[in-house]
């Protein structure tokens, strides 16, 4: 009887233990489920966060792309603005496009540029004329040839002084092709145009030719060459030609005011 009581006591205990175990397992399962749900929720949250981040990144990339596009558009607009020549720069571009690319034009322009640099070519011609007149014993012609050299160099010197006062920079637009080097970066007036015009007028006078003959042959090609080479604006060469003409007129006026007395005396003796 005591053994049965013991068995009965033991059995319910086992059942309770089983129930407890079952309850524990269920609790564990419930806990696991909750944990799983939490994990799932966490993954979903992480996914959502990742999605947000991705969206943000995408938005950022789109913004960056838009910004890049705007910057590119701005750059393109700036380049387009820089390439549009206006005023005298546009005139230079048109002149170079019309005649500057023809065979031999640029080479001839460079030759004129080197010849007229610092009026050295005109000084050489004046010196040769004076030497020939000296050999011939023609003092009046010799004087006029010397005046031609003095007038050409004086006009060149005057243009250099004016350049330093005005200080206009030479053409520098990207569309303008520069075809020769220059001794300075100053443009107004053209020293080549100034000295060539003065020399042409005075050389023609010394040679006994009609006043407009030599200037008509020498001045236009020199002026045009400075434009073809892209180193002067049209107003530079026009102003230079005007200054050169004034310089030549001053030399002629000086010759009349201060004539060579020995030439005048010989002329008077010959008349008597």
VOGU-3710 file (C-alpha; in Angstrom, 3 decimals, decimal comma):
1> xxxxxxxxxx> 0,000/0,000/0,000  2,733/2,276/0,656  4,302/1,360/-2,675  1,149/2,215/-4,594  0,978/5,545/-2,883  4,491/6,129/-3,906  3,779/5,269/-7,540  0,710/7,456/-7,544  2,668/10,315/-6,109  5,406/9,788/-8,648
11> xxxxxxxxxx> 3,125/9,647/-11,716  1,400/12,973/-11,236  4,742/14,505/-10,617  5,967/13,137/-13,914  2,901/14,463/-15,646  3,372/17,830/-14,112  6,978/17,754/-15,111  5,958/16,782/-18,636  3,411/19,492/-18,653  6,030/21,884/-17,434
21> xxxxxxxxxx> 8,405/20,647/-20,052  5,758/21,010/-22,683  4,977/24,413/-21,401  8,661/25,239/-21,460  8,968/23,978/-25,010  5,963/25,964/-26,020  7,376/28,971/-24,257  10,650/28,386/-25,970  8,851/28,040/-29,267  6,892/31,162/-28,533
31> xxxxxxxxxx> 10,063/32,905/-27,569  11,742/31,629/-30,708  8,800/32,785/-32,737  8,917/36,175/-31,179  12,618/36,299/-31,744  12,100/35,205/-35,316  9,409/37,768/-35,727  11,672/40,349/-34,227  14,458/39,205/-36,492  12,140/39,323/-39,437
41> xxxxxxxxxx> 10,968/42,703/-38,366  14,562/43,782/-37,950  15,429/42,456/-41,406  12,442/44,203/-42,843  13,498/47,374/-41,053  17,013/46,924/-42,300  15,697/46,353/-45,767  13,545/49,426/-45,451  16,512/51,383/-44,182  18,601/50,022/-46,997
51> xxxxxxxxxx> 15,913/51,013/-49,427  15,807/54,494/-47,986  19,547/54,732/-48,215  19,456/53,434/-51,775  16,795/55,925/-52,639  18,833/58,648/-51,055  21,895/57,505/-52,949  19,909/57,383/-56,152  18,558/60,810/-55,461  22,073/62,047/-54,727
61> xxxxxxxxxx> 23,377/60,521/-57,950  20,535/62,054/-59,883  21,264/65,409/-58,270  24,937/65,035/-59,016  24,130/64,136/-62,603  21,837/67,120/-62,875  24,495/69,350/-61,373  27,074/67,927/-63,765  24,736/68,522/-66,665  24,151/72,088/-65,592
71> xxxxxxxxxx> 27,877/72,641/-65,198  28,493/71,159/-68,637  25,786/73,340/-70,105  27,325/76,370/-68,459  30,751/75,454/-69,795  29,337/74,954/-73,256  27,582/78,293/-73,049  30,816/79,955/-71,941  32,768/78,405/-74,822  30,132/79,494/-77,293
81> xxxxxxxxxx> 30,269/83,014/-75,908  34,063/83,129/-76,159  34,074/82,022/-79,798  31,836/84,835/-81,045  34,067/87,634/-82,357  32,532/91,105/-82,592  33,503/94,534/-83,902  37,013/94,876/-85,303  37,879/91,355/-84,172  35,079/90,039/-86,385
91> xxxxxxxxxx> 36,436/92,138/-89,257  39,872/90,561/-88,808  38,370/87,071/-88,798  36,485/87,872/-92,015  39,606/89,255/-93,735  41,679/86,239/-92,786  38,947/83,883/-93,976  38,574/85,753/-97,287  42,213/86,119/-98,365  44,492/84,985/-95,558
101> xxxxxxxxxx> 44,370/81,291/-96,493  45,100/81,756/-100,189  48,433/80,302/-101,377  51,331/82,694/-100,906  49,345/85,438/-99,165  50,605/84,811/-95,658  54,182/84,316/-96,836  54,090/87,629/-98,710  52,617/89,343/-95,660  55,449/88,009/-93,493
111> xxxxxxxxxx> 57,994/89,292/-96,025  56,499/92,785/-95,869  56,452/92,586/-92,082  60,168/91,762/-91,889  61,054/94,395/-94,479  59,213/97,156/-92,644  60,295/96,179/-89,117  61,608/99,321/-87,370  61,506/100,997/-90,834  64,825/99,276/-91,656
121> xxxxxxxxxx> 63,861/98,394/-95,226  62,907/101,966/-96,002  66,111/103,255/-94,428  68,079/100,925/-96,705  66,301/102,217/-99,818  66,788/105,837/-98,758  70,447/105,212/-98,071  70,950/103,585/-101,466  69,231/106,520/-103,186  71,380/109,024/-101,317
131> xxxxxxxxxx> 74,519/107,113/-102,271  73,591/107,108/-105,963  72,812/110,825/-105,840  76,163/111,449/-104,169  77,996/109,619/-106,930  76,130/111,622/-109,519  76,903/114,847/-107,686  73,215/115,728/-107,330  73,066/117,482/-103,971  69,337/118,261/-104,168
141> xxxxxxxxxx> 68,445/114,610/-104,829  70,825/113,460/-102,113  69,119/115,775/-99,632  65,694/114,455/-100,566  66,768/110,837/-100,214  68,180/111,602/-96,772  64,926/113,322/-95,879  63,067/110,178/-96,958  65,074/108,086/-94,511  64,705/110,644/-91,721
151> xxxxxxxxxx> 60,970/110,923/-92,342  60,429/107,140/-92,296  62,380/106,665/-89,076  60,815/109,730/-87,460  57,325/108,443/-88,255  58,220/105,072/-86,751  59,522/106,756/-83,583  56,340/108,840/-83,308  54,175/105,714/-83,569  56,133/104,008/-80,785
161> xxxxxxxxxx> 55,591/107,001/-78,496  51,861/107,050/-79,246  51,653/103,310/-78,569  53,085/103,779/-75,105  50,538/106,503/-74,385  47,447/104,725/-75,759  48,513/101,191/-74,674  45,913/99,352/-76,733  46,597/95,586/-76,643  47,049/93,654/-79,863
171> xxxxxxxxxx> 44,291/91,365/-81,180  44,017/88,255/-78,996  40,637/86,671/-79,776  40,852/82,847/-80,192  39,396/83,039/-83,708  42,161/85,388/-84,924  45,240/83,616/-86,315  48,516/85,335/-85,387  50,939/84,880/-88,265  54,092/86,663/-87,083
181> xxxxxxxxxx> 55,878/87,609/-83,878  55,889/91,236/-82,713  58,404/93,237/-80,656  55,679/94,536/-78,343  52,124/93,774/-77,243  50,864/97,265/-78,094  48,698/97,790/-81,147  47,689/101,425/-81,795  48,880/102,762/-84,164  50,603/100,362/-86,549
191> xxxxxxxxxx> 54,270/101,341/-86,801  54,562/99,477/-90,108  51,700/101,528/-91,568  53,138/104,760/-90,185  56,694/104,359/-91,458  55,606/102,845/-94,795  53,265/105,731/-95,598  55,875/108,364/-94,744  58,568/106,505/-96,674  56,373/105,967/-99,733
201> xxxxxxxxxx> 55,496/109,668/-99,992  59,076/110,859/-99,474  60,726/108,190/-101,645  58,405/109,072/-104,510  59,318/112,725/-104,039  63,042/111,967/-104,003  62,709/109,866/-107,157  60,818/112,623/-108,951  57,627/110,543/-109,381  54,005/111,772/-109,128
211> xxxxxxxxxx> 53,029/112,252/-105,462  50,466/109,421/-105,349  52,360/106,879/-107,456  54,568/105,178/-104,851  52,063/105,391/-101,939  49,403/103,733/-104,120  51,745/100,785/-104,746  53,309/100,359/-101,280  50,806/101,478/-98,644  47,732/99,272/-99,290
221> xxxxxxxxxx> 49,697/95,964/-99,341  51,494/96,850/-96,095  48,267/97,817/-94,341  46,503/94,674/-95,524  49,430/92,476/-94,502  49,100/93,589/-90,869  45,460/92,490/-90,892  46,161/89,189/-92,615  48,791/88,397/-89,982  46,305/89,256/-87,203
231> xxxxxxxxxx> 48,587/91,681/-85,346  46,582/94,901/-85,826  42,992/96,074/-85,938  41,745/98,042/-88,977  41,779/101,326/-87,032  45,430/100,685/-86,092  46,601/100,638/-89,699  44,344/103,494/-90,799  45,584/105,697/-87,968  49,166/104,701/-88,755
241> xxxxxxxxxx> 48,760/105,719/-92,396  47,337/109,071/-91,320  50,213/109,730/-88,912  52,746/108,733/-91,577  51,208/111,164/-94,070  51,362/113,967/-91,510  55,003/113,115/-90,789  55,888/113,229/-94,491  54,128/116,555/-94,872  56,147/117,925/-91,943
251> xxxxxxxxxx> 59,399/116,854/-93,616  58,425/118,542/-96,890  57,434/121,693/-95,022  60,753/121,693/-93,197  62,629/121,350/-96,473  60,849/124,423/-97,804  61,458/126,409/-94,649  65,131/125,496/-94,468  66,391/124,976/-98,016  69,966/123,979/-98,787
261> xxxxxxxxxx> 71,735/127,305/-99,433  74,489/125,723/-101,457  71,955/124,211/-103,821  70,123/127,540/-104,062  73,373/129,430/-104,700  74,342/127,040/-107,490  70,912/127,385/-109,046  71,228/131,181/-108,943  74,715/131,088/-110,496  73,522/128,831/-113,274
271> xx> 70,600/131,178/-114,051  72,914/134,217/-114,266
//
